[in-house]
Amino acid sequence: MTAAKPKRAKVSAKGWVVIPAPLRKKYGIEPGTTVEIKDANGKIVLLPNVQNPVEEAYGMLADGGLSLTEELLAERAKDLEREEAKIRAG
């Protein structure tokens, strides 16, 4: 696996740095997003700041379909119908 080509940006007179668009998109950094800045072993590291991990994760597994419980209950109802049909046929 090859490493991604490093991105470069100039520091403005005010100390501003523009994060390249592909990285902003990849990490969900939008206008107003707070980032954490760390000094890590001689490297400056920017981390998107997750305000509330529970709130940020809410809904990420939703697919719009039935819940697992509803699916299991529906499957159990079908099983029960098949069992009753076997008894009646028997």
GUMI-582218 format. One record per residue: x negated, z, y of N, C-alpha, C, O in turn; residue in three letters. Coordinates in nm, 4 decimals. Layout:
// GUMI-582218
<bapa n_c1="X" n_c3="Z" n_c2="Y" ca_c1="X" ca_c3="Z" ca_c2="Y" c_c1="X" c_c3="Z" c_c2="Y" o_c1="X" o_c3="Z" o_c2="Y" aa="ALA"/>
...
This chain:
// GUMI-582218
<bapa n_c1="-0.0844" n_c3="0.0000" n_c2="-0.1171" ca_c1="0.0000" ca_c3="0.0000" ca_c2="0.0000" c_c1="-0.0893" c_c3="0.0000" c_c2="0.1240" o_c1="-0.1774" o_c3="0.0850" o_c2="0.1370" aa="MET"/>
<bapa n_c1="-0.0674" n_c3="-0.0936" n_c2="0.2136" ca_c1="-0.1496" ca_c3="-0.1023" ca_c2="0.3338" c_c1="-0.0889" c_c3="-0.0190" c_c2="0.4454" o_c1="0.0330" o_c3="-0.0071" o_c2="0.4578" aa="THR"/>
<bapa n_c1="-0.1761" n_c3="0.0377" n_c2="0.5252" ca_c1="-0.1318" ca_c3="0.1200" ca_c2="0.6373" c_c1="-0.0749" c_c3="0.0298" c_c2="0.7461" o_c1="-0.1193" o_c3="-0.0836" o_c2="0.7642" aa="ALA"/>
<bapa n_c1="0.0248" n_c3="0.0824" n_c2="0.8186" ca_c1="0.0849" ca_c3="0.0071" ca_c2="0.9283" c_c1="-0.0169" c_c3="-0.0092" c_c2="1.0404" o_c1="-0.1003" o_c3="0.0782" o_c2="1.0639" aa="ALA"/>
<bapa n_c1="-0.0085" n_c3="-0.1226" n_c2="1.1090" ca_c1="-0.0992" ca_c3="-0.1485" ca_c2="1.2203" c_c1="-0.0709" c_c3="-0.0475" c_c2="1.3315" o_c1="0.0447" o_c3="-0.0269" o_c2="1.3685" aa="LYS"/>
<bapa n_c1="-0.1752" n_c3="0.0152" n_c2="1.3847" ca_c1="-0.1528" ca_c3="0.1145" ca_c2="1.4903" c_c1="-0.0876" c_c3="0.0513" c_c2="1.6131" o_c1="-0.1199" o_c3="-0.0614" o_c2="1.6504" aa="PRO"/>
<bapa n_c1="0.0034" n_c3="0.1240" n_c2="1.6748" ca_c1="0.0678" ca_c3="0.0808" ca_c2="1.7982" c_c1="-0.0125" c_c3="0.1375" c_c2="1.9139" o_c1="-0.0685" o_c3="0.2466" o_c2="1.9033" aa="LYS"/>
<bapa n_c1="-0.0183" n_c3="0.0643" n_c2="2.0243" ca_c1="-0.0922" ca_c3="0.1104" ca_c2="2.1409" c_c1="0.0002" c_c3="0.1163" c_c2="2.2614" o_c1="0.0935" o_c3="0.0371" o_c2="2.2743" aa="ARG"/>
<bapa n_c1="-0.0274" n_c3="0.2115" n_c2="2.3491" ca_c1="0.0474" ca_c3="0.2249" ca_c2="2.4741" c_c1="-0.0456" c_c3="0.2813" c_c2="2.5799" o_c1="-0.1353" o_c3="0.3598" o_c2="2.5492" aa="ALA"/>
<bapa n_c1="-0.0241" n_c3="0.2411" n_c2="2.7052" ca_c1="-0.1045" ca_c3="0.2933" ca_c2="2.8161" c_c1="-0.0375" c_c3="0.4171" c_c2="2.8724" o_c1="0.0851" o_c3="0.4279" o_c2="2.8745" aa="LYS"/>
<bapa n_c1="-0.1188" n_c3="0.5089" n_c2="2.9174" ca_c1="-0.0688" ca_c3="0.6293" ca_c2="2.9836" c_c1="-0.0581" c_c3="0.5976" c_c2="3.1326" o_c1="-0.1535" o_c3="0.5489" o_c2="3.1932" aa="VAL"/>
<bapa n_c1="0.0595" n_c3="0.6256" n_c2="3.1918" ca_c1="0.0796" ca_c3="0.5989" ca_c2="3.3342" c_c1="0.0113" c_c3="0.7066" c_c2="3.4181" o_c1="-0.0398" o_c3="0.8050" o_c2="3.3646" aa="SER"/>
<bapa n_c1="0.0108" n_c3="0.6871" n_c2="3.5490" ca_c1="-0.0474" ca_c3="0.7858" ca_c2="3.6404" c_c1="0.0229" c_c3="0.9199" c_c2="3.6297" o_c1="-0.0374" o_c3="1.0239" o_c2="3.6563" aa="ALA"/>
<bapa n_c1="0.1507" n_c3="0.9186" n_c2="3.5907" ca_c1="0.2274" ca_c3="1.0428" ca_c2="3.5748" c_c1="0.2138" c_c3="1.1017" c_c2="3.4351" o_c1="0.2724" o_c3="1.2059" o_c2="3.4057" aa="LYS"/>
<bapa n_c1="0.1369" n_c3="1.0356" n_c2="3.3487" ca_c1="0.1184" ca_c3="1.0865" ca_c2="3.2124" c_c1="0.2245" c_c3="1.0371" c_c2="3.1157" o_c1="0.2325" o_c3="1.0868" o_c2="3.0034" aa="GLY"/>
<bapa n_c1="0.3059" n_c3="0.9410" n_c2="3.1561" ca_c1="0.4105" ca_c3="0.8872" ca_c2="3.0695" c_c1="0.3527" c_c3="0.7894" c_c2="2.9696" o_c1="0.2596" o_c3="0.7148" o_c2="2.9999" aa="TRP"/>
<bapa n_c1="0.4092" n_c3="0.7907" n_c2="2.8499" ca_c1="0.3724" ca_c3="0.6971" ca_c2="2.7447" c_c1="0.5019" c_c3="0.6389" c_c2="2.6898" o_c1="0.5969" o_c3="0.7126" o_c2="2.6634" aa="VAL"/>
<bapa n_c1="0.5061" n_c3="0.5079" n_c2="2.6727" ca_c1="0.6246" ca_c3="0.4430" ca_c2="2.6159" c_c1="0.6071" c_c3="0.4362" c_c2="2.4645" o_c1="0.5068" o_c3="0.3847" o_c2="2.4150" aa="VAL"/>
<bapa n_c1="0.7047" n_c3="0.4881" n_c2="2.3920" ca_c1="0.7039" ca_c3="0.4808" ca_c2="2.2455" c_c1="0.7553" c_c3="0.3415" c_c2="2.2089" o_c1="0.8639" o_c3="0.3040" o_c2="2.2530" aa="ILE"/>
<bapa n_c1="0.6812" n_c3="0.2640" n_c2="2.1299" ca_c1="0.7247" ca_c3="0.1287" ca_c2="2.0951" c_c1="0.8643" c_c3="0.1277" c_c2="2.0315" o_c1="0.8992" o_c3="0.2165" o_c2="1.9538" aa="PRO"/>
<bapa n_c1="0.9425" n_c3="0.0259" n_c2="2.0661" ca_c1="1.0815" ca_c3="0.0148" ca_c2="2.0209" c_c1="1.0985" c_c3="0.0260" c_c2="1.8689" o_c1="1.1906" o_c3="0.0947" o_c2="1.8246" aa="ALA"/>
<bapa n_c1="1.0141" n_c3="-0.0382" n_c2="1.7869" ca_c1="1.0342" ca_c3="-0.0250" ca_c2="1.6418" c_c1="1.0243" c_c3="0.1206" c_c2="1.5939" o_c1="1.0968" o_c3="0.1617" o_c2="1.5033" aa="PRO"/>
<bapa n_c1="0.9346" n_c3="0.1975" n_c2="1.6551" ca_c1="0.9214" ca_c3="0.3384" ca_c2="1.6159" c_c1="1.0393" c_c3="0.4206" c_c2="1.6677" o_c1="1.0870" o_c3="0.5103" o_c2="1.5983" aa="LEU"/>
<bapa n_c1="1.0868" n_c3="0.3911" n_c2="1.7887" ca_c1="1.2047" ca_c3="0.4619" ca_c2="1.8410" c_c1="1.3240" c_c3="0.4377" c_c2="1.7503" o_c1="1.3989" o_c3="0.5302" o_c2="1.7188" aa="ARG"/>
<bapa n_c1="1.3413" n_c3="0.3128" n_c2="1.7085" ca_c1="1.4540" ca_c3="0.2792" ca_c2="1.6207" c_c1="1.4389" c_c3="0.3466" c_c2="1.4846" o_c1="1.5344" o_c3="0.4040" o_c2="1.4324" aa="LYS"/>
<bapa n_c1="1.3195" n_c3="0.3395" n_c2="1.4276" ca_c1="1.2939" ca_c3="0.3975" ca_c2="1.2952" c_c1="1.3236" c_c3="0.5473" c_c2="1.2923" o_c1="1.3777" o_c3="0.5981" o_c2="1.1941" aa="LYS"/>
<bapa n_c1="1.2880" n_c3="0.6187" n_c2="1.4006" ca_c1="1.3029" ca_c3="0.7633" ca_c2="1.4021" c_c1="1.4230" c_c3="0.8106" c_c2="1.4825" o_c1="1.4383" o_c3="0.9305" o_c2="1.5058" aa="TYR"/>
<bapa n_c1="1.5089" n_c3="0.7178" n_c2="1.5254" ca_c1="1.6316" ca_c3="0.7548" ca_c2="1.5948" c_c1="1.6076" c_c3="0.8194" c_c2="1.7304" o_c1="1.6838" o_c3="0.9065" o_c2="1.7726" aa="GLY"/>
<bapa n_c1="1.5032" n_c3="0.7774" n_c2="1.7976" ca_c1="1.4724" ca_c3="0.8331" ca_c2="1.9291" c_c1="1.5434" c_c3="0.7477" c_c2="2.0336" o_c1="1.5108" o_c3="0.6306" o_c2="2.0532" aa="ILE"/>
<bapa n_c1="1.6406" n_c3="0.8085" n_c2="2.0996" ca_c1="1.7204" ca_c3="0.7402" ca_c2="2.2013" c_c1="1.6975" c_c3="0.8082" c_c2="2.3351" o_c1="1.6416" o_c3="0.9178" o_c2="2.3399" aa="GLU"/>
<bapa n_c1="1.7402" n_c3="0.7444" n_c2="2.4449" ca_c1="1.7269" ca_c3="0.8111" ca_c2="2.5748" c_c1="1.7909" c_c3="0.9501" c_c2="2.5701" o_c1="1.9042" o_c3="0.9657" o_c2="2.5244" aa="PRO"/>
<bapa n_c1="1.7191" n_c3="1.0482" n_c2="2.6166" ca_c1="1.7686" ca_c3="1.1861" ca_c2="2.6153" c_c1="1.7247" c_c3="1.2665" c_c2="2.4939" o_c1="1.7417" o_c3="1.3884" o_c2="2.4910" aa="GLY"/>
<bapa n_c1="1.6679" n_c3="1.1992" n_c2="2.3926" ca_c1="1.6199" ca_c3="1.2708" ca_c2="2.2743" c_c1="1.5006" c_c3="1.3577" c_c2="2.3142" o_c1="1.4091" o_c3="1.3114" o_c2="2.3824" aa="THR"/>
<bapa n_c1="1.5026" n_c3="1.4826" n_c2="2.2716" ca_c1="1.3909" ca_c3="1.5726" ca_c2="2.2964" c_c1="1.2904" c_c3="1.5552" c_c2="2.1836" o_c1="1.3280" o_c3="1.5496" o_c2="2.0665" aa="THR"/>
<bapa n_c1="1.1631" n_c3="1.5467" n_c2="2.2188" ca_c1="1.0586" ca_c3="1.5395" ca_c2="2.1171" c_c1="0.9687" c_c3="1.6613" c_c2="2.1312" o_c1="0.9474" o_c3="1.7134" o_c2="2.2406" aa="VAL"/>
<bapa n_c1="0.9175" n_c3="1.7043" n_c2="2.0186" ca_c1="0.8227" ca_c3="1.8159" ca_c2="2.0160" c_c1="0.6831" c_c3="1.7558" c_c2="2.0179" o_c1="0.6546" o_c3="1.6613" o_c2="1.9443" aa="GLU"/>
<bapa n_c1="0.5964" n_c3="1.8101" n_c2="2.1016" ca_c1="0.4589" ca_c3="1.7607" ca_c2="2.1126" c_c1="0.3655" c_c3="1.8679" c_c2="2.0592" o_c1="0.3659" o_c3="1.9814" o_c2="2.1068" aa="ILE"/>
<bapa n_c1="0.2846" n_c3="1.8307" n_c2="1.9588" ca_c1="0.1936" ca_c3="1.9270" ca_c2="1.8962" c_c1="0.0504" c_c3="1.8776" c_c2="1.9043" o_c1="0.0242" o_c3="1.7574" o_c2="1.9029" aa="LYS"/>
<bapa n_c1="-0.0405" n_c3="1.9713" n_c2="1.9126" ca_c1="-0.1835" ca_c3="1.9444" ca_c2="1.9035" c_c1="-0.2218" c_c3="1.9791" c_c2="1.7600" o_c1="-0.2244" o_c3="2.0964" o_c2="1.7228" aa="ASP"/>
<bapa n_c1="-0.2513" n_c3="1.8777" n_c2="1.6799" ca_c1="-0.2777" ca_c3="1.9004" ca_c2="1.5377" c_c1="-0.4150" c_c3="1.8463" c_c2="1.5000" o_c1="-0.4320" o_c3="1.7262" o_c2="1.4789" aa="ALA"/>
<bapa n_c1="-0.5105" n_c3="1.9342" n_c2="1.4919" ca_c1="-0.6459" ca_c3="1.8968" ca_c2="1.4489" c_c1="-0.7017" c_c3="1.7777" c_c2="1.5265" o_c1="-0.7506" o_c3="1.6814" o_c2="1.4674" aa="ASN"/>
<bapa n_c1="-0.6940" n_c3="1.7852" n_c2="1.6575" ca_c1="-0.7499" ca_c3="1.6794" ca_c2="1.7408" c_c1="-0.6606" c_c3="1.5582" c_c2="1.7588" o_c1="-0.7037" o_c3="1.4576" o_c2="1.8152" aa="GLY"/>
<bapa n_c1="-0.5376" n_c3="1.5657" n_c2="1.7121" ca_c1="-0.4418" ca_c3="1.4557" ca_c2="1.7266" c_c1="-0.3197" c_c3="1.5071" c_c2="1.8024" o_c1="-0.2785" o_c3="1.6219" o_c2="1.7858" aa="LYS"/>
<bapa n_c1="-0.2632" n_c3="1.4214" n_c2="1.8848" ca_c1="-0.1378" ca_c3="1.4547" ca_c2="1.9513" c_c1="-0.0262" c_c3="1.3994" c_c2="1.8637" o_c1="-0.0247" o_c3="1.2805" o_c2="1.8317" aa="ILE"/>
<bapa n_c1="0.0662" n_c3="1.4851" n_c2="1.8252" ca_c1="0.1738" ca_c3="1.4463" ca_c2="1.7345" c_c1="0.3075" c_c3="1.4637" c_c2="1.8066" o_c1="0.3342" o_c3="1.5693" o_c2="1.8640" aa="VAL"/>
<bapa n_c1="0.3918" n_c3="1.3595" n_c2="1.8034" ca_c1="0.5272" ca_c3="1.3657" ca_c2="1.8594" c_c1="0.6256" c_c3="1.3761" c_c2="1.7439" o_c1="0.6203" o_c3="1.2971" o_c2="1.6497" aa="LEU"/>
<bapa n_c1="0.7149" n_c3="1.4734" n_c2="1.7513" ca_c1="0.8161" ca_c3="1.4902" ca_c2="1.6475" c_c1="0.9535" c_c3="1.4912" c_c2="1.7125" o_c1="0.9767" o_c3="1.5676" o_c2="1.8061" aa="LEU"/>
<bapa n_c1="1.0465" n_c3="1.4063" n_c2="1.6637" ca_c1="1.1827" ca_c3="1.4149" ca_c2="1.7160" c_c1="1.2348" c_c3="1.5556" c_c2="1.6910" o_c1="1.2238" o_c3="1.6072" o_c2="1.5797" aa="PRO"/>
<bapa n_c1="1.2909" n_c3="1.6173" n_c2="1.7929" ca_c1="1.3380" ca_c3="1.7550" ca_c2="1.7819" c_c1="1.4821" c_c3="1.7566" c_c2="1.7338" o_c1="1.5716" o_c3="1.7090" o_c2="1.8037" aa="ASN"/>
<bapa n_c1="1.5050" n_c3="1.8112" n_c2="1.6145" ca_c1="1.6393" ca_c3="1.8250" ca_c2="1.5610" c_c1="1.6968" c_c3="1.9547" c_c2="1.6168" o_c1="1.6465" o_c3="2.0634" o_c2="1.5886" aa="VAL"/>
<bapa n_c1="1.8029" n_c3="1.9417" n_c2="1.6962" ca_c1="1.8615" ca_c3="2.0583" ca_c2="1.7615" c_c1="1.9240" c_c3="2.1548" c_c2="1.6607" o_c1="1.8933" o_c3="2.2740" o_c2="1.6613" aa="GLN"/>
<bapa n_c1="2.0103" n_c3="2.1040" n_c2="1.5755" ca_c1="2.0797" ca_c3="2.1860" ca_c2="1.4786" c_c1="2.0798" c_c3="2.1083" c_c2="1.3462" o_c1="2.1573" o_c3="2.0138" o_c2="1.3311" aa="ASN"/>
<bapa n_c1="1.9951" n_c3="2.1462" n_c2="1.2510" ca_c1="1.9837" ca_c3="2.0685" ca_c2="1.1285" c_c1="2.1154" c_c3="2.0517" c_c2="1.0540" o_c1="2.1393" o_c3="1.9461" o_c2="0.9955" aa="PRO"/>
<bapa n_c1="2.2010" n_c3="2.1528" n_c2="1.0547" ca_c1="2.3290" ca_c3="2.1422" ca_c2="0.9851" c_c1="2.4170" c_c3="2.0396" c_c2="1.0543" o_c1="2.4783" o_c3="1.9554" o_c2="0.9887" aa="VAL"/>
<bapa n_c1="2.4233" n_c3="2.0464" n_c2="1.1867" ca_c1="2.5046" ca_c3="1.9515" ca_c2="1.2621" c_c1="2.4489" c_c3="1.8099" c_c2="1.2497" o_c1="2.5258" o_c3="1.7145" o_c2="1.2376" aa="GLU"/>
<bapa n_c1="2.3181" n_c3="1.7950" n_c2="1.2524" ca_c1="2.2561" ca_c3="1.6640" ca_c2="1.2408" c_c1="2.2840" c_c3="1.6030" c_c2="1.1029" o_c1="2.3014" o_c3="1.4816" o_c2="1.0919" aa="GLU"/>
<bapa n_c1="2.2885" n_c3="1.6851" n_c2="0.9986" ca_c1="2.3084" ca_c3="1.6352" ca_c2="0.8630" c_c1="2.4553" c_c3="1.6138" c_c2="0.8292" o_c1="2.4866" o_c3="1.5484" o_c2="0.7297" aa="ALA"/>
<bapa n_c1="2.5462" n_c3="1.6680" n_c2="0.9105" ca_c1="2.6892" ca_c3="1.6599" ca_c2="0.8799" c_c1="2.7334" c_c3="1.5149" c_c2="0.8647" o_c1="2.7104" o_c3="1.4325" o_c2="0.9532" aa="TYR"/>
<bapa n_c1="2.7963" n_c3="1.4848" n_c2="0.7529" ca_c1="2.8526" ca_c3="1.3530" ca_c2="0.7297" c_c1="2.7560" c_c3="1.2496" c_c2="0.6758" o_c1="2.7972" o_c3="1.1366" o_c2="0.6493" aa="GLY"/>
<bapa n_c1="2.6302" n_c3="1.2832" n_c2="0.6585" ca_c1="2.5351" ca_c3="1.1813" ca_c2="0.6156" c_c1="2.5577" c_c3="1.1346" c_c2="0.4716" o_c1="2.5101" o_c3="1.0275" o_c2="0.4338" aa="MET"/>
<bapa n_c1="2.6288" n_c3="1.2122" n_c2="0.3916" ca_c1="2.6565" ca_c3="1.1721" ca_c2="0.2540" c_c1="2.7973" c_c3="1.1165" c_c2="0.2368" o_c1="2.8339" o_c3="1.0736" o_c2="0.1274" aa="LEU"/>
<bapa n_c1="2.8761" n_c3="1.1169" n_c2="0.3429" ca_c1="3.0134" ca_c3="1.0679" ca_c2="0.3345" c_c1="3.0131" c_c3="0.9170" c_c2="0.3178" o_c1="2.9396" o_c3="0.8459" o_c2="0.3863" aa="ALA"/>
<bapa n_c1="3.0960" n_c3="0.8690" n_c2="0.2262" ca_c1="3.1057" ca_c3="0.7248" ca_c2="0.2067" c_c1="3.2461" c_c3="0.6739" c_c2="0.2332" o_c1="3.2727" o_c3="0.5549" o_c2="0.2161" aa="ASP"/>
<bapa n_c1="3.3352" n_c3="0.7604" n_c2="0.2741" ca_c1="3.4709" ca_c3="0.7187" ca_c2="0.3056" c_c1="3.5616" c_c3="0.7115" c_c2="0.1834" o_c1="3.6809" o_c3="0.6851" o_c2="0.1983" aa="GLY"/>
<bapa n_c1="3.5096" n_c3="0.7339" n_c2="0.0644" ca_c1="3.5904" ca_c3="0.7282" ca_c2="-0.0573" c_c1="3.6471" c_c3="0.8651" c_c2="-0.0914" o_c1="3.6486" o_c3="0.9560" o_c2="-0.0084" aa="GLY"/>
<bapa n_c1="3.6936" n_c3="0.8779" n_c2="-0.2145" ca_c1="3.7461" ca_c3="1.0058" ca_c2="-0.2615" c_c1="3.6327" c_c3="1.1074" c_c2="-0.2724" o_c1="3.5168" o_c3="1.0716" o_c2="-0.2931" aa="LEU"/>
<bapa n_c1="3.6682" n_c3="1.2328" n_c2="-0.2584" ca_c1="3.5681" ca_c3="1.3370" ca_c2="-0.2798" c_c1="3.5413" c_c3="1.3471" c_c2="-0.4291" o_c1="3.6201" o_c3="1.2990" o_c2="-0.5105" aa="SER"/>
<bapa n_c1="3.4321" n_c3="1.4085" n_c2="-0.4638" ca_c1="3.3981" ca_c3="1.4239" ca_c2="-0.6051" c_c1="3.5083" c_c3="1.5008" c_c2="-0.6778" o_c1="3.5427" o_c3="1.4670" o_c2="-0.7911" aa="LEU"/>
<bapa n_c1="3.5634" n_c3="1.6031" n_c2="-0.6143" ca_c1="3.6709" ca_c3="1.6812" ca_c2="-0.6756" c_c1="3.7923" c_c3="1.5936" c_c2="-0.7023" o_c1="3.8511" o_c3="1.6001" o_c2="-0.8103" aa="THR"/>
<bapa n_c1="3.8304" n_c3="1.5111" n_c2="-0.6040" ca_c1="3.9455" ca_c3="1.4223" ca_c2="-0.6215" c_c1="3.9203" c_c3="1.3225" c_c2="-0.7335" o_c1="4.0099" o_c3="1.2938" o_c2="-0.8128" aa="GLU"/>
<bapa n_c1="3.7986" n_c3="1.2698" n_c2="-0.7403" ca_c1="3.7646" ca_c3="1.1752" ca_c2="-0.8467" c_c1="3.7732" c_c3="1.2416" c_c2="-0.9838" o_c1="3.8263" o_c3="1.1830" o_c2="-1.0782" aa="GLU"/>
<bapa n_c1="3.7209" n_c3="1.3641" n_c2="-0.9951" ca_c1="3.7265" ca_c3="1.4357" ca_c2="-1.1228" c_c1="3.8704" c_c3="1.4660" c_c2="-1.1640" o_c1="3.9058" o_c3="1.4519" o_c2="-1.2811" aa="LEU"/>
<bapa n_c1="3.9535" n_c3="1.5075" n_c2="-1.0681" ca_c1="4.0938" ca_c3="1.5355" ca_c2="-1.0988" c_c1="4.1667" c_c3="1.4079" c_c2="-1.1420" o_c1="4.2465" o_c3="1.4114" o_c2="-1.2356" aa="LEU"/>
<bapa n_c1="4.1405" n_c3="1.2974" n_c2="-1.0758" ca_c1="4.2036" ca_c3="1.1704" ca_c2="-1.1130" c_c1="4.1597" c_c3="1.1282" c_c2="-1.2530" o_c1="4.2421" o_c3="1.0827" o_c2="-1.3324" aa="ALA"/>
<bapa n_c1="4.0322" n_c3="1.1428" n_c2="-1.2837" ca_c1="3.9823" ca_c3="1.1082" ca_c2="-1.4169" c_c1="4.0432" c_c3="1.1982" c_c2="-1.5233" o_c1="4.0776" o_c3="1.1522" o_c2="-1.6321" aa="GLU"/>
<bapa n_c1="4.0564" n_c3="1.3262" n_c2="-1.4917" ca_c1="4.1174" ca_c3="1.4211" ca_c2="-1.5877" c_c1="4.2639" c_c3="1.3862" c_c2="-1.6124" o_c1="4.3122" o_c3="1.3982" o_c2="-1.7250" aa="ARG"/>
<bapa n_c1="4.3348" n_c3="1.3431" n_c2="-1.5083" ca_c1="4.4758" ca_c3="1.3026" ca_c2="-1.5246" c_c1="4.4851" c_c3="1.1815" c_c2="-1.6165" o_c1="4.5756" o_c3="1.1751" o_c2="-1.6997" aa="ALA"/>
<bapa n_c1="4.3942" n_c3="1.0856" n_c2="-1.6036" ca_c1="4.3927" ca_c3="0.9684" ca_c2="-1.6919" c_c1="4.3650" c_c3="1.0106" c_c2="-1.8355" o_c1="4.4284" o_c3="0.9609" o_c2="-1.9285" aa="LYS"/>
<bapa n_c1="4.2694" n_c3="1.1031" n_c2="-1.8536" ca_c1="4.2378" ca_c3="1.1535" ca_c2="-1.9879" c_c1="4.3606" c_c3="1.2195" c_c2="-2.0506" o_c1="4.3896" o_c3="1.1985" o_c2="-2.1684" aa="ASP"/>
<bapa n_c1="4.4313" n_c3="1.2980" n_c2="-1.9726" ca_c1="4.5498" ca_c3="1.3679" ca_c2="-2.0218" c_c1="4.6574" c_c3="1.2677" c_c2="-2.0634" o_c1="4.7228" o_c3="1.2856" o_c2="-2.1662" aa="LEU"/>
<bapa n_c1="4.6758" n_c3="1.1618" n_c2="-1.9830" ca_c1="4.7733" ca_c3="1.0584" ca_c2="-2.0180" c_c1="4.7362" c_c3="0.9913" c_c2="-2.1502" o_c1="4.8231" o_c3="0.9676" o_c2="-2.2340" aa="GLU"/>
<bapa n_c1="4.6069" n_c3="0.9603" n_c2="-2.1693" ca_c1="4.5619" ca_c3="0.8973" ca_c2="-2.2948" c_c1="4.5842" c_c3="0.9909" c_c2="-2.4140" o_c1="4.6269" o_c3="0.9462" o_c2="-2.5205" aa="ARG"/>
<bapa n_c1="4.5560" n_c3="1.1189" n_c2="-2.3968" ca_c1="4.5762" ca_c3="1.2158" ca_c2="-2.5045" c_c1="4.7232" c_c3="1.2251" c_c2="-2.5412" o_c1="4.7568" o_c3="1.2272" o_c2="-2.6596" aa="GLU"/>
<bapa n_c1="4.8118" n_c3="1.2307" n_c2="-2.4420" ca_c1="4.9548" ca_c3="1.2394" ca_c2="-2.4674" c_c1="5.0072" c_c3="1.1126" c_c2="-2.5341" o_c1="5.0945" o_c3="1.1193" o_c2="-2.6206" aa="GLU"/>
<bapa n_c1="4.9534" n_c3="0.9955" n_c2="-2.4935" ca_c1="4.9947" ca_c3="0.8700" ca_c2="-2.5538" c_c1="4.9549" c_c3="0.8662" c_c2="-2.7024" o_c1="5.0303" o_c3="0.8149" o_c2="-2.7851" aa="ALA"/>
<bapa n_c1="4.8380" n_c3="0.9199" n_c2="-2.7363" ca_c1="4.7939" ca_c3="0.9249" ca_c2="-2.8769" c_c1="4.8859" c_c3="1.0143" c_c2="-2.9585" o_c1="4.9199" o_c3="0.9820" o_c2="-3.0724" aa="LYS"/>
<bapa n_c1="4.9266" n_c3="1.1282" n_c2="-2.8993" ca_c1="5.0140" ca_c3="1.2211" ca_c2="-2.9700" c_c1="5.1495" c_c3="1.1562" c_c2="-2.9952" o_c1="5.2038" o_c3="1.1666" o_c2="-3.1051" aa="ILE"/>
<bapa n_c1="5.2046" n_c3="1.0887" n_c2="-2.8934" ca_c1="5.3351" ca_c3="1.0221" ca_c2="-2.9089" c_c1="5.3288" c_c3="0.9084" c_c2="-3.0102" o_c1="5.4240" o_c3="0.8866" o_c2="-3.0852" aa="ARG"/>
<bapa n_c1="5.2171" n_c3="0.8360" n_c2="-3.0129" ca_c1="5.2019" ca_c3="0.7224" ca_c2="-3.1040" c_c1="5.1775" c_c3="0.7696" c_c2="-3.2472" o_c1="5.2103" o_c3="0.6993" o_c2="-3.3428" aa="ALA"/>
<bapa n_c1="5.1206" n_c3="0.8872" n_c2="-3.2610" ca_c1="5.0751" ca_c3="0.9380" ca_c2="-3.3884" c_c1="5.1791" c_c3="0.9733" c_c2="-3.4832" o_c1="5.1491" o_c3="1.0174" o_c2="-3.5942" aa="GLY"/>
